[in-house]
Amino acid sequence: MFDAGVLGMLVNRIMRKPVTVITPDTPVQAAAALMAKLEVGALPICENGRLVGIVTDRDIVVRWAMKVVCDRPVSEIMTPRVATCLADQTVEQAAYLMSDLQVRRLVVLNGEEEVVGMLTVGDIANDVSEELAGQTLGEIVEAR
């Protein structure tokens, strides 16, 4: 099915780290500026060291840009149900999770549920297997 080197490779080998997190009170404009500076499409949102949400470039465009009223906190537009995986899961397991949830990125947690990285379909394509990434992307965009 996939290149034998893919099977068993752990997420922590290819995840993006360190990951920058913000708080629920971070202003949307500041979050957008930080995304631009870091060249990322999403920022995990943590409160007291715990993951409570994620804000994506899409959240900002769809939920905020059309109702720009000064600078509101990201808690008003964040997605509270965050797709996550563990750093010690295999990349293949993470890809299947992306497929099941139809998401292009996962926040990577350690065993203590602390944010330690981000994993995207692009990371899988660039660092592991274009075939696995292509199959994952196909499942993500498939209408269900």
Backbone hydrogen bonds, N-H to C=O, Kabsch-Sander energy under -0.5 kcal/mol:
donor,donor_aa,acceptor,acceptor_aa,energy
6,V,3,D,-2.1
7,L,3,D,-0.9
9,M,6,V,-2.0
11,V,89,Q,-3.0
12,N,87,A,-2.3
13,R,10,L,-1.8
14,I,11,V,-1.7
15,M,11,V,-2.1
16,R,118,M,-3.5
22,I,44,P,-2.2
26,T,23,T,-1.7
28,V,72,R,-3.1
31,A,27,P,-2.3
32,A,28,V,-2.8
33,A,29,Q,-2.3
34,L,30,A,-2.3
35,M,31,A,-2.5
36,A,32,A,-2.2
37,K,33,A,-2.5
38,L,34,L,-2.7
39,E,35,M,-1.1
40,V,35,M,-1.9
43,L,55,V,-2.5
45,I,53,G,-3.2
46,C,22,I,-2.9
46,C,44,P,-0.5
47,E,50,R,-2.6
50,R,47,E,-1.7
51,L,113,E,-0.6
52,V,45,I,-3.3
53,G,45,I,-1.4
54,I,79,T,-1.5
55,V,43,L,-2.2
57,D,41,G,-2.5
60,I,56,T,-2.0
61,V,57,D,-2.1
62,V,58,R,-3.2
63,R,59,D,-2.4
64,W,59,D,-0.7
64,W,60,I,-1.0
65,A,60,I,-2.9
67,K,64,W,-1.8
68,V,65,A,-0.9
74,V,26,T,-2.7
75,S,24,P,-1.8
76,E,73,P,-1.7
77,I,74,V,-1.8
78,M,74,V,-2.1
79,T,54,I,-3.1
82,V,80,P,-1.1
84,T,82,V,-0.5
85,C,107,V,-1.9
87,A,109,L,-2.4
89,Q,86,L,-1.9
91,V,9,M,-3.2
94,A,90,T,-2.1
95,A,91,V,-2.8
96,Y,92,E,-2.4
97,L,93,Q,-2.1
98,M,94,A,-2.5
99,S,95,A,-2.4
100,D,96,Y,-2.8
101,L,97,L,-2.7
102,Q,98,M,-1.2
103,V,98,M,-1.7
106,L,119,L,-2.8
107,V,83,A,-2.3
108,V,117,G,-2.9
109,L,85,C,-2.8
110,N,114,E,-1.9
113,E,110,N,-2.0
116,V,108,V,-3.0
117,G,108,V,-1.3
118,M,16,R,-1.4
119,L,106,L,-2.6
121,V,104,R,-2.0
124,I,120,T,-1.7
125,A,121,V,-2.4
126,N,122,G,-2.8
127,D,123,D,-2.6
128,V,124,I,-2.1
129,S,124,I,-2.2
133,A,129,S,-2.3
134,G,130,E,-2.7
135,Q,131,E,-2.4
136,T,132,L,-2.4
137,L,133,A,-2.9
138,G,134,G,-2.2
139,E,135,Q,-1.8
140,I,136,T,-2.2
141,V,137,L,-2.3
142,E,138,G,-0.8
